[in-house]
Amino acid sequence: MVGDSVKATVDGTVSFVQLALEVGSWRRQTMERAAAGLGCVVSVDMGGRSRALVQRGEMRAFSGGGLEVKLAAVRGLMDGRVHTLAVSDGRSFANVRVDSVAAGERVYGGGGVRCEFEVRYTQLGA
């Protein structure tokens, strides 16, 4: 599976192997208002607000401690700030907020340890 994957970085510093990236559609926000005596509703389009991104990846390290350091770097991105996600296939997603990071089971073998993980982002603004 890793052979078909691409590299991804967040803010050019946190790097990992990306196995999958799901990009949701933009959600639009509207404001609906009705007025007495009118037989309709006025709808004000507030534009695109956000979309969800779900990224699955894999991290590898020579030791369990090294893997924890790498995972801590990803978890450290859950700071409420916006970041930039860049994928080696040329796609880039600016203004992404990291909402959650979930790490899978650690697999030991060969020259180290690896685990799959999932990061959920919200991309702000259209």
C-alpha positions in Angstrom: 0.0 0.0 0.0 2.8 2.4 0.8 4.3 2.0 -2.7 1.3 3.7 -4.2 1.2 6.5 -1.7 2.4 10.1 -1.8 4.2 12.3 0.7 2.4 15.0 2.6 3.6 17.8 4.8 1.9 20.3 7.1 3.5 23.8 7.2 6.5 22.3 5.4 7.8 20.8 8.7 5.7 17.8 9.7 6.1 15.1 7.0 4.5 11.6 6.6 3.4 9.1 4.0 -0.2 9.7 2.9 -2.3 6.7 2.2 -5.6 8.4 1.4 -7.1 11.9 1.4 -10.8 12.5 1.3 -11.8 16.1 0.4 -15.4 17.0 1.1 -17.4 19.6 -0.7 -17.6 23.2 0.4 -20.6 24.0 2.7 -22.4 27.3 2.0 -24.0 29.3 4.6 -27.2 31.2 4.0 -29.4 33.4 6.1 -33.2 33.0 5.6 -35.6 35.8 6.6 -39.3 36.0 6.3 -41.4 39.2 6.7 -45.0 39.6 7.7 -47.2 40.1 4.7 -44.8 38.5 2.2 -45.6 35.1 0.8 -41.9 34.2 0.4 -38.6 34.0 2.2 -35.5 36.1 1.4 -32.4 34.0 1.2 -29.0 35.8 1.6 -26.1 33.7 0.4 -23.1 34.1 2.8 -20.7 32.1 0.6 -18.6 29.1 1.1 -17.6 28.6 4.7 -15.7 25.3 5.2 -15.1 21.8 4.1 -14.0 18.6 5.8 -10.8 16.8 4.9 -9.9 13.3 6.2 -6.3 12.1 5.7 -5.0 8.7 6.5 -1.3 8.1 6.6 1.5 6.1 8.0 4.5 7.0 10.1 7.6 5.0 10.5 10.5 5.2 13.0 13.4 3.1 14.3 11.9 2.9 17.8 8.7 3.3 19.6 10.0 6.5 21.2 10.9 7.9 17.9 7.4 7.1 16.6 5.8 8.9 19.6 7.9 12.0 18.9 6.6 12.0 15.3 3.0 11.5 16.4 3.3 14.2 19.0 4.4 16.6 16.2 1.1 15.9 14.4 -0.9 16.2 17.6 0.8 19.5 18.3 -0.9 20.9 15.2 -4.3 20.8 17.1 -3.6 24.3 18.3 -6.6 26.1 16.9 -4.5 27.9 14.3 -4.7 27.4 10.5 -2.0 25.5 8.7 -1.1 24.5 5.1 -1.3 20.9 3.9 0.8 20.1 0.9 0.7 16.8 -1.0 3.5 15.7 -3.3 1.0 15.2 -6.1 0.8 19.0 -6.4 -2.4 19.7 -4.4 -2.2 22.2 -1.6 -4.8 23.1 1.0 -4.4 26.4 2.8 -6.2 27.5 6.0 -6.8 24.0 7.4 -7.5 23.6 11.1 -6.5 20.2 12.6 -9.5 18.9 14.5 -8.4 15.4 15.6 -5.6 12.9 15.3 -6.1 9.2 15.9 -3.2 6.8 15.8 -3.7 3.1 15.1 -1.9 0.0 16.4 1.9 0.0 16.5 3.4 -2.7 14.3 7.0 -3.7 15.1 9.1 -5.5 12.6 12.0 -5.2 10.2 14.1 -2.2 11.1 11.6 -0.4 13.3 8.0 0.4 14.1 5.1 1.9 12.1 1.5 2.9 12.6 -1.3 4.2 10.5 -3.1 7.3 11.7 -6.0 9.5 10.7 -6.1 13.3 10.8 -9.4 15.3 10.4 -9.2 18.8 9.2 -11.6 21.7 8.5 -10.6 23.9 5.7 -11.9 27.4 6.4 -13.0 29.9 3.7 -13.7 29.3 0.1 
